[in-house]
Amino acid sequence: MPCPTSPHLALLALLSVAGSVGLGESCPSEMDLIKNRLQVNCSGQGLSVVPLALPRKTGILLLSTNRLASVSTASFQHLPELAELDLSGNGLGALHTGSPLPLLQVLVLSHNALGVLPTLQGLPALTRLALAHNNISGLVPGAFRAVGKLKELNLRGNQLQTLPEEAFEGLAGLKDLDLSDNALDELPQGLLAGLELETLRLSGNQLRTLPSGFFPEGHVFAYVFLAGNPWRCDCGLAYLRGWIADNDFSIYMQEQRSDGLLIENDPRSPVCDAPLRHRGSPVVDLQQACGKAGDADLDIDGTMTEDVTPVPSTTVPSTNPISHRPEPANLPPGGWNKADTP
């Protein structure tokens, strides 16, 4: 075989450099002065494997919008200071979490193709988990028990239809739970038991009612989003109507506008979808005339859902004396905000 000429050697050298760059050397890095961590940005480089040529002191690693179809936490064992990892927008179908990442606090897995929840083993410090816009259709009881320090859990835009009562068992420190834009048509009465949430997002589902006692007695939420559900305004909704009336300061709506995301207090945002004569009416405006909560044969105003004799009206007054709401540090108050993050 003839020896390669000088031009050939130069070409081989260039290819070698290009190959190493593709494995991470072209990922720009800078210090995040607020978090005091080294941030490395490998986003949008068409990577199909996790780069090896990364600074050992990497604290924040951005790997979004690549082609990482399957990833193992073993791929990050050479980064002992890794605290934040963004794997969004990769078409990721599997995340294997056998090898521990003891300092990882933030894991972003949004806009992928996950059909089931990863096991989440070996992530003891995790406080924020974003799983928005995947294909997750169910959760098992205690699904997040391995990440008991979670404060923020985003399951928006999946395919959840129902949840076990113990789905969030063990998450005593959870503050923000986003279940919006799923296909939830019912929720168990004890779903929120043991939680101290500040923010609960249930908008954009298929909920027609909520069971009596769904919201923990005496707990004050800062933000609850209920709009965009087909609420059925018969006496089965009496509990929710009363809860909204007593907690009107906590009911918020959000709307995407051209100049940002509008978030504002609006207790009239949950509206009736059925029966037809109540469609479009705010749930909170309806007068209660039910013998007892759960009497689903009656409209909430005391008439039968069919054309039969109406029931005499009795108004149930609001009894909650609370007139304030907490302002959590991790969420903005109502007003104009930048577009939502993944």
Sequence and secondary structure as in RCSB ss.txt:
>XXXX:A:sequence
MPCPTSPHLALLALLSVAGSVGLGESCPSEMDLIKNRLQVNCSGQGLSVVPLALPRKTGILLLSTNRLASVSTAS
FQHLPELAELDLSGNGLGALHTGSPLPLLQVLVLSHNALGVLPTLQGLPALTRLALAHNNISGLVPGAFRAVGKL
KELNLRGNQLQTLPEEAFEGLAGLKDLDLSDNALDELPQGLLAGLELETLRLSGNQLRTLPSGFFPEGHVFAYVF
LAGNPWRCDCGLAYLRGWIADNDFSIYMQEQRSDGLLIENDPRSPVCDAPLRHRGSPVVDLQQACGKAGDADLDI
DGTMTEDVTPVPSTTVPSTNPISHRPEPANLPPGGWNKADTP
>XXXX:A:secstr
     HHHHHHHHHHHHHHHIIIIIT  EEEETTTTEEEEE TTS  SS  S   TTEEEEE  SS  SEEEGGG
GTT TT  EEE TTS   EEE  S  TT  EEE  SS   S    TT TT  EEE  SS      TTTTGGGTT 
 EEE TTS      TTTTTT TT  EEE  SS      TTTTTT   SEEE  SS      TT S TT   SEEE
  SS EE BGGGHHHHHHHHHTGGGEEEEEEETTEEEEEE TT SBEEESGGGTT BGGGS    SSTT TTBBT
TS BSSSS                    TTS  SEEE     
